[in-house]
């Protein structure tokens, strides 16, 4: 017999599209309550995203000493956050009907702030990297508001 190990983020993603029997198995493994909690209630920090994905957070001081810049570190953090919030979902750039959303920011007299989430149609490179988009508007809005300081380090 083989054993399947699955992390929290993947389990949430699979659960969304799973048939009844698989949902029951996932509920047995993680508990029914686990799937009724919104992922945004679990991921408040970059470290929470790492825990959701069962990975070790990056050590910024080590990365800086190895020549990485603050924007490169911020990019990696946002990529991790997006992966944790999206679960198993990956953008399919050959599918123009699939929704792909990113947070949009503005900088004015009030500072660098989240403005709205926008659709990315075909070319992810026109805004940010393609792995930084979200499957739902509420997730893009949440990421833009909750992680505005990390986005600021990446963009500015």
N, C-alpha and C positions, 0 to 999 in steps of 0.2 A: 504494500500500500504506500502511496506517496502522500506527502503532506504539502499543502498549499499555504504559503505565508502571504498575507496581504496587509498592506498598511491602511491606516485610517482614511487617507484621501482617496485611494483607489477603491476602498470598500464603499465610501459614500457615492463615488462616481458610478460604480457598477450597480449599486442599489437603485439609483434613479431609473435605470432602464431594464432592470432584471425582471424575469418572470417570477411568478409567485413562489415556486419551489426554491429558487436561488435566494430570493428575499428572505424566506424563512431560515435558510442556512446562515445567511449573513446576520440575521437577528439573533440566532442562537449563538453565534461566535462573538458578536460585539454588543449584544443587548438591544432590545427594541428601542429603548430611549435614545440610544446613540444616533439613530437615523431620524429621530424627530427633532433633534437640535439643529438649528441653522448653522452652517459652517462659519458664518460671520460672527456667531457668538463664541466660537472656539478660537478664531484667529484674530487676535488683537495686536500682535507684535510679529516681527520677523521671526523671533524665536518660536512663537506658537506655530508659524507656518512650517518651520523646520521640524518641530515635534509632530505635526500632522503628517509630514512626509517621511518621518523616521530617519532624518539626516542630521548631521552635526552642523550647527551654525558656523559660518565662516569666521575666521579669526582676522579681524580687520588689521591689527597691528602687523601680523605676519604678511598679509597681502600687501600692505603699504611698503613694508621693508623689502618685498620682492618686486617692487616697481609698479604695482597696480595703482591706478588713480582712484580718487573718491567716487567719480562717476562710474567707473568700471565695477567697483564694489557695490554701489547702489543698484546698478543694472542687475547684478547677480541676485541681490536681495529681492528686487521687484519680480524677477523671473521666478524665484522660489515662492513668493507670495501668490503670484498668478497661478502657478501650478497647484498649490495647496487649495486655493479657492475654487479652481475649475474641476478638481477631481480628475477623472479619467479623460475629460474632454480635451481634444487637441484641435486647433483650427485646421480646416481643410481648405487650402487656398485654391483648389481646383473647383470648389463648390461656391459659386457666387451667391447662392440663396442662403447659405449658412450665415447666421448673424455672428459678427465679430465686433466687439466693442472695446474701446479704450477710454480711459479718463482723459479729459482735456483740461488744461490749466491756463490761467492767465496771470500776468504779473502787472499790478498797477499800484496805486497809492496805498492800498490795503495790504500789499505784499504779494507773495506767490500763493495762489489759492486754486482749489478745484473749481472748475466752471460747470462742466457737464460731461456726460459720456457721449461719444460719437461712434457711428458705425464706420468700420473699415471695410471697404468693398473688395478691392482686389489686391492692391499692393501694400503690404504691411510696412514696407520700408519707407513709405512716405511720411509716416508718423513716428513709430518706434519699431523695434523688432517684432516679428510676427508672434513670438512666444510670449508677448506681454499683453495680449488681448484676452478678453473675457467672453464667456458664453452667454452671459445675461447682463442686462443693463444694471440691475441692482448690485451685481458683483463689481462691475466697473465703477459705479458710483461709490460703493463702499471702499474699494481700494483707493480711489482718488481722494476721498475724505480722510480715511483712517491712516494712510501712509503718505500723506502729502509731503512730509519732510524728506522721506526717502526719494520720492519723485523729484523733489527740488534738487537734491544732490545729483541726481542722474541728469536732469534736463539743463540746469543752469551751470 
